[in-house]
């Protein structure tokens, strides 16, 4: 079996929503170049709905594919719904990821959350800070970031 | 176009090696340990292979031990020297930070048994200095193990000088020559080498067969216990066909070494000259001390695994020292050991070419790599920040 599913390779080869949004309503960046992956996500919000989303990613094939899939999963959704996006959902939508690549999906989930938080902050929308508590570092201890 | 540019990982079996081995799979399949003439046919083949290999490195046939490959040879050489050292109360070993894991992991195991290990840092050019070895030597040093040529960046170490130093200090010297054998001249006597490892599949023999050379008088410790094969030092029925192929392949590589090198160098030089035109790229390891075919470069702002996947789509087989290709989260220990920052090491590409490659294939690589780098940079937030001056270029 190949390392990646066909879906992963498709999203890697033809990433959806790749690029930047100059007048984004929220921008989130997660990851660390030292660890080999950074995702930056831009969202455009209209009336509580994510009308556009774009991403830039520095990382491996699965980092690019999970970013791409995450943008597809939240585009057209309400902001609150986007916050519910789990890394598990991203993995399932991609027909699975190798175990050592699961952290890429965690980063994708975090990138979405970071973009929404930025949108809330910019617009003075109140929220429970608990919602954005940093999750455990998906890299564990082996990357000295 | 299909371009195999990962010859440092493994090579194709040459026609010469294949032709040599086939009869030992079909016609002369006897066990060399058997008494009857049919088995003795295999024994003769082993004897001849041992002589051929010994001649290629200027050793005595009795100093050649067949193993399953380079890793086993490294393990056995190091463990043997460690056991010999312990008998004299010497339990200090010198090696380097950028050895193959077959060496590094064996050393970590010995450390847990109470041995002390000093790992020298290569300089930024990817070369170990003899003075550093001299400085690290102690009264209780029992072994110096330093690779002949590095597997990722291709740099060649001052083996002869290190060997001379070890002779003078009466310390055993082992070298992992997996990347050098068949590609560079090796003379164990002139180079003062006590033990040397090689692996058949790096020079057009099949996988699963290698050699440990151990100078006469060095008592090896067994890694594999059992029958009396290999003068009792390595049990298990010999891989006769593989060994015959390895001898044929090594002889072929050594007989054509100058010719092969003359073919590879212009291809390598063109590759380096053209790919160096990519802005913010860097060649890793000094080319002054180098195996012919290995090119290792870094491209800032991108990650190696995505680069390999895109090259694969264009028919190019290569490798990278990025974390994501190793299954760990840190990039290559070799690239870190020569002082590359993590961020840069993630964007590494190793292209290793051999005599079977052609200039047309090199042209294909030269056409594809810059496009892949440019595309990945266009979607990279790191490159974006480098371009906007928010991050400082490191290369």
Interface residues (C-beta under 8 A of the other chain):
Chain A: X9 X12 X13 X15 X18 X19 X20 X29 X33 X34 X35 X36 X37 X38 X39 X40 X56 X57 X58 X59 X60 X61 X62 X63 X64 X100 X101 X139 X140 X142 X143 X144
Chain B: X301 X302 X303 X304 X305 X306 X309 X313 X322 X323 X324 X325 X327 X328 X329 X330 X331 X341 X342 X343 X346 X379 X380 X381 X382 X383 X384
